[in-house]
């Protein structure tokens, strides 16, 4: 499809970072940002604007010589389009229609973003559900996706020569779970769609280091470079030749011939992309981003030593600009803080039980809203949980949970600002600093809960022993009062506590650096942990 057949781009990649709440934003990852779009006929499409930032950009510089090649290299973006065209019939052949690839229609240059973008099929579907008190379908959906789709797909891709695509299919990469959507239409008839085939980082950081030694390093040695969506064309041709008759029956002679032509084109574009010298990648990237003009690019292309000298000379000024930008943002944030309002809020928090209860209810209410927005809670389930927020039997422990959450920023500021300052001034030793940073949150939770336990004993009420014991555990201590609620409740009265337990455990996987995030295997792993705890829950 020609560029003229598609709607004109509406947002740039740089603009998209500030528009993550827009209705047309479908998702954002390490390789770029995806928007909902329409072609000239009015049909929905997905438009992926390639870009990178932060740690991802640094990793790409180190291992690839320049940031995301799909952002600036025409041969790279053509390779991405061709891989989708080749894999679309192959995946249909492998899985007999139960799994498919989101087709690629076209690629073009976004002049405002100064980056290439890929136009693909829009897939209406959803990620696997998270487990929660009303529904535990997530475990079955994850098992189906991993065991009947991702693992067989990894084996097929390797067999057909798509060594680099195994990363996007999830081998050692828990983030790859988000690359698949379950299409609408009942679990028994549903199809899985592979929507994201383009990597954001080289395949060198699997969560399981054994996969690095077993597959990724040998494959990198065989390809003579780190894997980044690499295809071994000779193995692909041999695979297609061995299944020529079956594929011709499935596709027809004309479409099979076009498939072979796409393989030839992929070989040309991949060779042109992968064989480009490292310094030329950086030069071309700078030219495409407007940092140097055409004449300068030609001059530096013939003088690699001068280019590296220029980059080394510019590095201090780049670091200085980044530091100044960060300090400026921090200064603007400090200037915008409502200090009187914070002071009034702290005073009310310390003096008013009603205020603390309302704060806790607002906190849990926002988490209920977040699960509802991700379609992991139905509207009726959300309504029932909100009704339990004001029930008498949950109010006390819910308020205590709110206190634990509210004191976290204060404790963290002491751990990471005050104690290091005391260490720098020589007032405390290294061992004291390490213990203080490691145990500050545990100590604060324990002291608070110990006070509540004494108060409950004096009034003849149920004592929060579970919260006291769990609160002393690093990190997991945040779940102290949800667990106390579970063990102190029964039946419908502890649905809210169970939800808080699921939400707290899932947050660990969602916030884990590198391998965590929404809709990852990491998030789902932590989401399943409360099931093991709840099996042993008993009223205390």
Buried (B, 14 or more C-beta within 10 A) or exposed (E): EEEEEBBEBBBBBBBBEEBEEEEBBBBBBBBBBBBBBBBEEEEEBBBBBBBBEEEBBEBBBEEBBBBBBBBBBBBBBBBBBBBBBBBBBBBBBBBEEBBBBBBBBBBBBBEEBBBBBBBBBBBEBBBBBBBBBBEBEBBEBBEBBBEBBBBBBBEBBBEBBBBBBBBBBBBBBBBBBBBBBBBEEEEEEBBBBBBBBBBBBBBBBBBEEEBBEBBBBEBBEEBEBBBBBBBBBEBBBEBBEEBEEEBBEBBEEEEBEBBBEBBEBBBBBBEBBBEBEEBBBBBBBBBBBEEBEEEBBEBBBEEBEEBBEBBEEEEEEEEEEEEEEEEEEEEEEEEEEEEEEEEEBEEBBEEEEEBBBBBBBEBBBEBBEEBBEBEBBBEEBBEBBBEBBEEEBBBBBBBBBBBBBBBBEEBEEBBEEEBBEBBEEEEBEEEEBEBBBEBBBBBBBBEBBBEBBEEBEEEEEBBBBBBBBBBBBEEBBBBBBBBBBBBBBEEEBBBBBBBBBBBBBBBBBBEBEEBBBBBBBBBBBBBBBBBEBBEEBEEE
